[in-house]
Amino acid sequence: MAETRLIQSRYRLLDLIGRGGMGEVWRARDESLGRQVAVKCLKPMGPQHDQDFTRILRERFRREARVAAALQHRGVTVVHDFGEHEGVLYLVMELLEGRNLSELLEDNKQLPLPVDDVVDIAEQVADALGYTHQQGIVHRDLKPANIMRLADGTVKICDFGIARLGHDMAVTSRLTGVGIAMGTPHYMSPEQISGGEIDHRSDLYSLGCVLYEIATGAPPFDLDDAWGVLVGHRDTPPEPLRTHRAELPGFFDRVVLELLAKTPDQRPVDAGDLRRRIAVGRTGGQPHLEPTGRVLLAPPAPVEHPGGPAALAPRLPDWTRGMTTGHKATGTAAMSPDSFDHSAGLTGAWTTGAAQPAAGRPAGAERPTPGPELLSILASRHSAGLNLGRLGHWEEAGEVHRAVAAERESVLGPGHPDTLSSRYEVGFTLSRTGRAADALREFAHVAQGRERGLGPDHPETLAARQEMAYVLGQLGRHFEAHQLYAAVLASRERSMGPDHPDTLRCRHNLAFNLSRLGRLEESYGMARDVAQARARLLGAAHPDTLVTRYEVGYTLGRLGRWTEALQTYREVVQARAQALGADHPDTLAARYEVGISLGRLGRSAEALELYRALVEDRTRVSGRADPETLRARHGLGVNLGRLARWEEALAESREVCVNRERVLGADHPDTLVSRREIAVGLGWLGRWADALTVYRQVAEARTRILGADHPDTLAGRNDEAHCLEQLGRGQEAVELYRQVAALRQQRGIPSH
């Protein structure tokens, strides 16, 4: 497009003023109106990029155009036009003559800006944010590079690339990935870091970080270590601004610290409230406002690493050491690359005809050094595969990763970290598509390669071994999984410390596996401890904390402690609804477990009402044939039976069974559970001959699939014997009971 210099016979490109990984910004002349404008272009994706991923990037760019074009305020960049020219999307904006705040700081040798300028900028940005928030738009990436101060002193907010429309939640979730924090580490709110629900108060927190930086010369948590920055946002009270710069007015210090409150409810109500506080402070008055009741969180105690004293400031946990991604949003370009790099890693040239690796290289010949363009293309394709996985497109992601792994092995070698990284992702996609045995082989290969190249205690080696344990569990090889989890956990605790997120993840998985081994008390104790540690380090409402609390509830139920299980599940439902939304799959899954607990406590009428509501919500969110909708309907049928409404229960079980057979298959465990429920209903209605036929179908299918001595098969044979007994065929029943007892004894399963 740059070669034509003319877009749509109207916009003539004059000179390049900004470039990023995904696009360019040009100074241009609008030939129709005779004015200068800025034209932002999205680079076309070559054939090496996955088409689905390319479509998502284009949709995100279109959304930015739609968001920005809807805004008409002196404090927001004006969008004039949007379109597509020769396959390239473009956005035409007003041309701003000025400097962004990052550049102003750099011009000032990173010294803070004059106090009057800082307060004026704060008031103007608050006014612009108040307007955008009233339009239902949250920026989500407010930082110095996205705020321009023009030559006449006007301040404008730029770049709504990851903004969220209040009425466009489904699109936003699809574009950013569920639970993926978007933004720049130095300016992200605690709720944004945790992947929780974000509203306009997240922008207020980010503005607090920006104001802190331009007022003092550095952001509130000024570390080169990105994880240290994120933990600072989450756990550490910011130092008052006046400890860095005494001439700042007291009201401004208070306002910024209130913006930096850890929870949204403790910040100003909205940007209008913020603007009023600043205006009152500038005129010397006192605002008539209720106190916020903000309580700064106590910092966590430092954790000493076995290798010596903590290298970080003592307010940050030891496990943040060594994590080095991310940076402040500063730079010398007129437009920071961050301002429109919508997807990390996609930095290939506009034309991407990659050179193919040489074929037929003689054995022992030195491998030629691959060019940077080819490596960049492979990195781009790897990132595309990751994003497909985040969107749940595991099959497509696997195809991308397999192709990249083959090319990396050819040009870099089988033991190169990048080759092993691609092989690791291949294993991950295999495990998520039900091919656990293949995934196990892939992870084993990666673990061996990483151990040779990086050492047995390296985090990447341990990650591959931990995935091996996970797929061993998928294969039902829980004892082997337990041994591997225990070994990985010992290594993680030794090399990373007990509170590192990866250590806690391993302990969570070990607790899960212990419950599958029947070691319920150990599982409960470990899950409880992990939940407490995650609540302390990540917060009580963090998704990881809630996953472990869910596991605590599950183990409590298996221990027969249903009252405690019910309370735990209800707390998880409430927290997930607030953090993830009432319709999030994790929230709905916890509601299902509440119903299980109510039924086990004999409160079937309550369980029935819960399941009715859950079926409606699951149907609305996922459809009538979705497996989780059918699971909720199964729970509904079970509780109809517990209330002795057996005709209704039988009808529900039959319909669920038919649907499960069509969606999941005749031999799927869930289908067999529904078939058994049909037999239960037939028995309670006195139709024992019909019930026997169905019980035998279930027992025979489980024998064929699971083996004659599997606990589920034995339970089915017990049902069959009970049915024979009810039909007066006592001798046959006794013989079958004896066979079941012998098989239980042989497997070491307690008799009931």
Summary of the structure (lengths in Angstrom):
residues: 752
radius of gyration: 30.2
end to end distance: 75.9
largest distance: 100.1
contacts: 2442
relative contact order: 0.05
helix: 59%
strand: 8%
